[in-house]
Amino acid sequence: MTINFLYALLSVIVVSLVSFVGVFSLSWGESALKKYIDFFISLAIGALLGDAFIHLIPESFKSSLSSTSVGLLIIVGILFFFVIEKFIHWHHHGEDKEIEHIHPVGKLVLFTDGFHNFIDGIIIGASFLVSIPVGIATTIAVVLHEIPQEIGDFAVLIHSGYEKGKALWYNFLSALTSVLGAIFVFIFGNVLDNSITFFLPIAAGGFIYIAVADLIPELHKTKNIKHSIIQLGIIILGVLSMVALLMLE
């Protein structure tokens, strides 16, 4: 059990470090970053929708939950993140002028990503409880789906007004919740078998809400047809990257 826990702990640390994939953009100038930010937001939309509809929701249907329960939990997730964003907006209006330029969607993405990474940590930890090979395979799948998502998240944080250094740091802190998830599953592994299934559709609802309610409207600000076609192509690329991961499952 100890060796399995060490493997799981190392794996979630690696997953957390994936959040630094956005570091490559630190060498870009502000003008270049602003020029391509929509494309990374498009990638985030594709990855979020792909992860929700291709991974999280189908995995929910494999559980003991009924189709009605899964549907209701997805709606619960959407409404939950709607309320969270409302709360962030209310809090946002009461903040100091120095930090008012931070768009609430950035905070919502950090919250949602932290929630998702916590679930990833639980999934990785549970996989290592089964066996080390299963845990390693699960870790590889998580890392591959985190790469496009973390690039997109970083782009959203920059778009929301965070400085590049702070965006990287906050994104990393959000990713560290996967470590808490792995530790949690090794402490309470015996009682998590049934409860983990409830988190998946709720997380899917959160992903759908952010993609549809927050990020897609940002892309509508671009009226150029060629630019819009490229955005659509990158969204599809983000979805296909999630489809490609099915080969590892």
VOPAGU-2260 file (C-alpha; in pm, 1 decimal, decimal comma):
REM VOPAGU-2260
SITE   aa  ch    i         X         Y         Z
SITE  MET   A    0       0,0       0,0       0,0
SITE  THR   A    1     285,5     239,7      82,7
SITE  ILE   A    2     453,3     196,8    -258,0
SITE  ASN   A    3     117,6     250,1    -432,0
SITE  PHE   A    4      64,8     571,6    -236,3
SITE  LEU   A    5     413,7     698,1    -328,8
SITE  TYR   A    6     346,8     626,1    -696,8
SITE  ALA   A    7      12,7     806,7    -671,4
SITE  LEU   A    8     169,7    1104,0    -494,5
SITE  LEU   A    9     445,1    1132,3    -757,7
SITE  SER   A   10     185,5    1106,7   -1034,4
SITE  VAL   A   11     -34,4    1388,1    -904,3
SITE  ILE   A   12     273,2    1608,2    -856,1
SITE  VAL   A   13     357,5    1550,4   -1223,3
SITE  VAL   A   14      -2,4    1634,1   -1317,4
SITE  SER   A   15      21,7    1955,3   -1113,1
SITE  LEU   A   16     342,3    2057,6   -1291,6
SITE  VAL   A   17     159,9    2030,1   -1624,9
SITE  SER   A   18      -5,4    2360,9   -1528,8
SITE  PHE   A   19     324,2    2529,8   -1620,5
SITE  VAL   A   20     280,5    2450,6   -1991,7
SITE  GLY   A   21     169,6    2812,7   -2026,4
SITE  VAL   A   22     523,7    2921,5   -1943,9
SITE  PHE   A   23     618,4    2915,4   -2313,3
SITE  SER   A   24     406,6    3225,5   -2367,7
SITE  LEU   A   25     612,4    3427,7   -2117,3
SITE  SER   A   26     860,3    3498,0   -2395,7
SITE  TRP   A   27     586,4    3652,3   -2607,5
SITE  GLY   A   28     526,2    4022,9   -2617,1
SITE  GLU   A   29     192,8    4162,5   -2501,5
SITE  SER   A   30      83,7    4236,4   -2859,2
SITE  ALA   A   31     152,5    3879,5   -2973,7
SITE  LEU   A   32     -27,3    3734,2   -2672,6
SITE  LYS   A   33    -334,0    3951,1   -2731,8
SITE  LYS   A   34    -329,0    3857,8   -3100,8
SITE  TYR   A   35    -349,8    3484,4   -3035,1
SITE  ILE   A   36    -543,9    3480,3   -2706,8
SITE  ASP   A   37    -871,6    3399,3   -2883,9
SITE  PHE   A   38    -717,1    3087,4   -3033,4
SITE  PHE   A   39    -615,7    2955,1   -2692,1
SITE  ILE   A   40    -961,8    3038,6   -2557,2
SITE  SER   A   41   -1102,0    2838,1   -2850,5
SITE  LEU   A   42    -878,9    2546,2   -2750,7
SITE  ALA   A   43   -1008,6    2572,5   -2393,7
SITE  ILE   A   44   -1368,8    2562,8   -2517,2
SITE  GLY   A   45   -1302,6    2248,2   -2720,6
SITE  ALA   A   46   -1116,1    2077,2   -2436,0
SITE  LEU   A   47   -1383,8    2164,5   -2178,5
SITE  LEU   A   48   -1675,0    2049,3   -2396,0
SITE  GLY   A   49   -1484,1    1741,6   -2511,0
SITE  ASP   A   50   -1391,1    1643,7   -2157,0
SITE  ALA   A   51   -1751,1    1692,9   -2039,3
SITE  PHE   A   52   -1932,6    1509,5   -2320,3
SITE  ILE   A   53   -1672,9    1248,2   -2416,3
SITE  HIS   A   54   -1520,4    1156,4   -2078,9
SITE  LEU   A   55   -1705,9    1274,0   -1768,4
SITE  ILE   A   56   -2068,2    1219,5   -1876,2
SITE  PRO   A   57   -2013,1     877,0   -2041,5
SITE  GLU   A   58   -1817,4     769,7   -1732,8
SITE  SER   A   59   -2114,1     877,9   -1520,0
SITE  PHE   A   60   -2347,2     652,5   -1720,7
SITE  LYS   A   61   -2121,6     355,0   -1643,7
SITE  SER   A   62   -2191,3     398,9   -1273,5
SITE  SER   A   63   -2492,3     293,7   -1070,8
SITE  LEU   A   64   -2656,7     630,9   -1137,4
SITE  SER   A   65   -2968,0     634,6   -1355,6
SITE  SER   A   66   -2975,0     845,0   -1671,9
SITE  THR   A   67   -3220,8    1080,1   -1502,8
SITE  SER   A   68   -2987,5    1122,3   -1204,7
SITE  VAL   A   69   -2693,2    1198,3   -1433,3
SITE  GLY   A   70   -2897,4    1457,7   -1621,3
SITE  LEU   A   71   -3015,1    1621,2   -1299,4
SITE  LEU   A   72   -2660,1    1630,9   -1157,8
SITE  ILE   A   73   -2535,4    1798,1   -1478,6
SITE  ILE   A   74   -2803,8    2063,3   -1431,7
SITE  VAL   A   75   -2702,7    2092,9   -1065,5
SITE  GLY   A   76   -2344,3    2150,9   -1182,9
SITE  ILE   A   77   -2450,9    2421,2   -1428,7
SITE  LEU   A   78   -2665,1    2598,8   -1168,6
SITE  PHE   A   79   -2398,9    2557,6    -899,9
SITE  PHE   A   80   -2138,1    2731,9   -1112,9
SITE  PHE   A   81   -2395,3    2994,3   -1214,9
SITE  VAL   A   82   -2441,3    3075,5    -845,0
SITE  ILE   A   83   -2064,4    3071,6    -786,4
SITE  GLU   A   84   -2015,1    3319,6   -1071,2
SITE  LYS   A   85   -2294,0    3538,7    -935,1
SITE  PHE   A   86   -2121,6    3538,9    -597,6
SITE  ILE   A   87   -1790,3    3629,4    -763,3
SITE  HIS   A   88   -1961,6    3915,8    -947,5
SITE  TRP   A   89   -2115,8    4046,2    -625,3
SITE  HIS   A   90   -1782,5    4023,6    -446,6
SITE  HIS   A   91   -1609,8    4172,3    -751,8
SITE  HIS   A   92   -1812,9    4492,8    -730,0
SITE  GLY   A   93   -1703,0    4544,4    -371,1
SITE  GLU   A   94   -1331,3    4504,6    -435,3
SITE  ASP   A   95   -1062,5    4770,0    -436,5
SITE  LYS   A   96   -1008,5    4966,6    -755,1
SITE  GLU   A   97    -659,0    4816,4    -786,6
SITE  ILE   A   98    -796,3    4468,6    -859,3
SITE  GLU   A   99   -1126,4    4557,9   -1027,2
SITE  HIS   A  100    -971,4    4495,0   -1367,5
SITE  ILE   A  101    -970,3    4119,1   -1301,7
SITE  HIS   A  102   -1267,2    3966,8   -1487,3
SITE  PRO   A  103   -1475,1    3728,3   -1271,1
SITE  VAL   A  104   -1445,2    3446,2   -1526,9
SITE  GLY   A  105   -1077,2    3412,2   -1432,2
SITE  LYS   A  106   -1170,1    3336,3   -1070,6
SITE  LEU   A  107   -1442,0    3098,8   -1186,4
SITE  VAL   A  108   -1193,5    2909,4   -1404,3
SITE  LEU   A  109    -952,8    2877,3   -1109,8
SITE  PHE   A  110   -1231,4    2747,3    -885,4
SITE  THR   A  111   -1362,0    2503,4   -1145,6
SITE  ASP   A  112   -1017,3    2382,3   -1245,5
SITE  GLY   A  113    -931,8    2325,3    -878,6
SITE  PHE   A  114   -1250,6    2121,7    -838,9
SITE  HIS   A  115   -1169,7    1921,8   -1152,6
SITE  ASN   A  116    -809,2    1861,4   -1047,0
SITE  PHE   A  117    -928,9    1739,4    -706,9
SITE  ILE   A  118   -1142,5    1481,9    -890,0
SITE  ASP   A  119    -842,4    1391,3   -1109,6
SITE  GLY   A  120    -642,6    1329,6    -792,3
SITE  ILE   A  121    -919,3    1103,9    -658,3
SITE  ILE   A  122    -934,8     912,2    -988,0
SITE  ILE   A  123    -556,2     868,7   -1000,4
SITE  GLY   A  124    -543,1     764,0    -635,1
SITE  ALA   A  125    -827,2     514,0    -685,6
SITE  SER   A  126    -648,9     372,6    -993,2
SITE  PHE   A  127    -331,3     310,6    -793,7
SITE  LEU   A  128    -541,3     137,8    -527,1
SITE  VAL   A  129    -633,6    -111,5    -802,5
SITE  SER   A  130    -275,3    -158,3    -927,2
SITE  ILE   A  131      35,1      39,8   -1022,0
SITE  PRO   A  132      -0,3     -29,5   -1400,7
SITE  VAL   A  133    -363,1      90,6   -1396,8
SITE  GLY   A  134    -256,0     399,7   -1203,1
SITE  ILE   A  135      21,1     480,8   -1450,8
SITE  ALA   A  136    -214,2     443,4   -1749,2
SITE  THR   A  137    -468,9     671,7   -1581,7
SITE  THR   A  138    -198,4     928,4   -1503,7
SITE  ILE   A  139     -86,5     936,7   -1868,4
SITE  ALA   A  140    -446,0     993,7   -1980,7
SITE  VAL   A  141    -493,1    1274,2   -1726,2
SITE  VAL   A  142    -165,7    1445,0   -1825,3
SITE  LEU   A  143    -258,6    1436,2   -2195,2
SITE  HIS   A  144    -599,5    1588,5   -2138,3
SITE  GLU   A  145    -455,2    1846,9   -1897,1
SITE  ILE   A  146    -209,8    1989,8   -2153,7
SITE  PRO   A  147    -465,2    2153,3   -2389,1
SITE  GLN   A  148    -688,6    2243,9   -2096,5
SITE  GLU   A  149    -409,1    2412,1   -1897,1
SITE  ILE   A  150    -295,5    2611,3   -2202,0
SITE  GLY   A  151    -653,3    2724,9   -2246,3
SITE  ASP   A  152    -694,8    2804,3   -1875,7
SITE  PHE   A  153    -376,4    3011,7   -1880,2
SITE  ALA   A  154    -506,5    3203,7   -2180,6
SITE  VAL   A  155    -837,3    3269,9   -2003,9
SITE  LEU   A  156    -655,5    3398,4   -1693,7
SITE  ILE   A  157    -447,7    3635,3   -1906,9
SITE  HIS   A  158    -762,8    3745,9   -2088,1
SITE  SER   A  159    -927,1    3806,3   -1748,6
SITE  GLY   A  160    -657,5    4056,6   -1652,6
SITE  TYR   A  161    -402,5    3853,6   -1455,5
SITE  GLU   A  162     -34,1    3925,3   -1512,7
SITE  LYS   A  163     145,4    3633,6   -1678,0
SITE  GLY   A  164     349,8    3543,7   -1370,1
SITE  LYS   A  165      44,9    3549,1   -1141,2
SITE  ALA   A  166    -158,9    3351,3   -1394,5
SITE  LEU   A  167     102,9    3074,7   -1392,8
SITE  TRP   A  168     126,6    3074,1   -1013,4
SITE  TYR   A  169    -251,4    3070,3    -951,8
SITE  ASN   A  170    -296,2    2802,5   -1217,7
SITE  PHE   A  171     -34,3    2589,8   -1040,4
SITE  LEU   A  172    -200,6    2637,9    -700,8
SITE  SER   A  173    -529,2    2530,9    -857,1
SITE  ALA   A  174    -357,9    2222,8   -1002,0
SITE  LEU   A  175    -220,7    2124,6    -659,3
SITE  THR   A  176    -570,9    2023,0    -549,4
SITE  SER   A  177    -501,3    1696,4    -735,3
SITE  VAL   A  178    -250,4    1615,2    -459,8
SITE  LEU   A  179    -524,4    1667,8    -200,4
SITE  GLY   A  180    -753,1    1439,8    -403,6
SITE  ALA   A  181    -498,1    1155,5    -407,7
SITE  ILE   A  182    -432,8    1186,3     -33,1
SITE  PHE   A  183    -807,3    1199,5      29,5
SITE  VAL   A  184    -871,7     875,7    -159,8
SITE  PHE   A  185    -599,4     687,9      27,4
SITE  ILE   A  186    -745,2     801,0     360,6
SITE  PHE   A  187   -1113,2     745,0     276,8
SITE  GLY   A  188   -1082,4     493,8      -9,1
SITE  ASN   A  189   -1331,2     249,7     135,4
SITE  VAL   A  190   -1621,6     496,7     137,0
SITE  LEU   A  191   -1552,3     671,8    -195,0
SITE  ASP   A  192   -1661,3     398,4    -437,2
SITE  ASN   A  193   -2021,1     521,1    -456,1
SITE  SER   A  194   -1975,0     894,2    -389,5
SITE  ILE   A  195   -1713,9     963,5    -661,3
SITE  THR   A  196   -1977,4     908,5    -931,9
SITE  PHE   A  197   -2173,2    1212,0    -809,0
SITE  PHE   A  198   -1877,8    1444,9    -869,4
SITE  LEU   A  199   -1833,6    1356,5   -1236,0
SITE  PRO   A  200   -2162,6    1494,6   -1381,4
SITE  ILE   A  201   -2142,4    1800,1   -1153,9
SITE  ALA   A  202   -1791,6    1872,1   -1286,7
SITE  ALA   A  203   -1923,1    1818,0   -1641,7
SITE  GLY   A  204   -2197,3    2074,5   -1576,9
SITE  GLY   A  205   -1934,9    2322,8   -1458,6
SITE  PHE   A  206   -1726,1    2269,7   -1772,6
SITE  ILE   A  207   -2029,6    2314,8   -1996,9
SITE  TYR   A  208   -2129,9    2632,5   -1812,3
SITE  ILE   A  209   -1787,2    2794,9   -1844,3
SITE  ALA   A  210   -1749,5    2700,3   -2211,7
SITE  VAL   A  211   -2098,1    2809,6   -2319,1
SITE  ALA   A  212   -2180,9    3095,9   -2081,2
SITE  ASP   A  213   -1839,2    3261,2   -2040,6
SITE  LEU   A  214   -1593,7    3168,6   -2315,3
SITE  ILE   A  215   -1801,2    3134,3   -2633,0
SITE  PRO   A  216   -1949,3    3486,6   -2589,0
SITE  GLU   A  217   -1590,1    3617,9   -2581,8
SITE  LEU   A  218   -1531,4    3472,6   -2928,9
SITE  HIS   A  219   -1843,4    3647,5   -3062,4
SITE  LYS   A  220   -1665,5    3978,0   -3011,3
SITE  THR   A  221   -1462,2    3892,9   -3323,3
SITE  LYS   A  222   -1659,7    3971,2   -3639,1
SITE  ASN   A  223   -1392,3    3879,8   -3895,9
SITE  ILE   A  224   -1508,8    3573,2   -4093,9
SITE  LYS   A  225   -1160,7    3425,8   -4146,8
SITE  HIS   A  226   -1078,0    3470,3   -3779,1
SITE  SER   A  227   -1409,1    3307,5   -3679,5
SITE  ILE   A  228   -1345,1    3006,6   -3904,6
SITE  ILE   A  229   -1004,1    2958,3   -3741,3
SITE  GLN   A  230   -1167,4    2979,2   -3397,0
SITE  LEU   A  231   -1416,3    2708,0   -3496,1
SITE  GLY   A  232   -1135,0    2490,8   -3629,8
SITE  ILE   A  233    -940,9    2520,4   -3303,0
SITE  ILE   A  234   -1253,1    2439,1   -3097,0
SITE  ILE   A  235   -1291,9    2122,4   -3304,3
SITE  LEU   A  236    -920,4    2049,1   -3251,1
SITE  GLY   A  237    -973,5    2077,7   -2875,1
SITE  VAL   A  238   -1265,2    1833,5   -2894,1
SITE  LEU   A  239   -1064,0    1591,7   -3111,1
SITE  SER   A  240    -780,2    1598,9   -2858,9
SITE  MET   A  241   -1028,5    1465,5   -2603,4
SITE  VAL   A  242   -1151,0    1202,6   -2852,6
SITE  ALA   A  243    -791,5    1087,3   -2909,0
SITE  LEU   A  244    -758,6    1011,8   -2538,0
SITE  LEU   A  245   -1023,6     741,2   -2568,4
SITE  MET   A  246    -751,0     521,2   -2715,1
SITE  LEU   A  247    -575,6     525,1   -2377,1
SITE  GLU   A  248    -879,7     426,4   -2175,2
